[in-house]
C-alpha cells in the first residue's frame, strides 16, 4: 500500500516538472506566437517563405543573409509601416510585440545557420 502511494507521488512530481519546463520554454520566445498568428501565411512557419502565397507575393526568406544583414531599426520599420506587398502591422501590434517578433526572426536566422553548418 505505502509503496504504491510513493510511486504515485514521484510520478506527480515528474509530471509537474515536465509541465513547468514546457511553460518556461514558451515564455522564452515571446515573439513566436505573434509570428505564428500574423506572419506564417506569407513567410512560412520557419520564415523561409515556402508557401504558395509567399511565392505569389514575392515574400522574402526571412532567414536569408539578405534579410538578416539589415539593421533591427530598418526591419522594425518595415514590419510597422509595411513595404509593397508586406502589410503594415502598426495597427495590430504594439511596438514591444514588433521588437519581440523581430527577435524571433533573428532566432530563425541563427537556427538556419546552425543547421546548414555555415
Ligand atoms: C500578406 C503577406 C505578408 C504578411 C502577412 C507578412 N509579410 Fe512580411 N513581407 C511580405 C512581402 C511580400 C515582403 C517583401 C516586401 C518587399 O520588399 O517588396 C515582406 C517583407 C518583410 C520583411 C523585410 C525583409 C527585407 O529585408 O526587406 C520583414 C522583416 C517582414 N516581412 C516581416 C514580417 C513579419 C514579422 C510579419 C508578421 C508580423 C510579416 N512580415 C507578415 C509579405 C507579408
Boltz pocket constraint, residues with backbone or C-beta under 6 A from the ligand:
constraints:
  - pocket:
      binder: B
      contacts: [[A, 34], [A, 35], [A, 38], [A, 39], [A, 40], [A, 41], [A, 42], [A, 43], [A, 54], [A, 57], [A, 58], [A, 59], [A, 60], [A, 62], [A, 66], [A, 67], [A, 70], [A, 75], [A, 78], [A, 79], [A, 83], [A, 84], [A, 85], [A, 86], [A, 87], [A, 89], [A, 101], [A, 102]]
      max_distance: 6.0
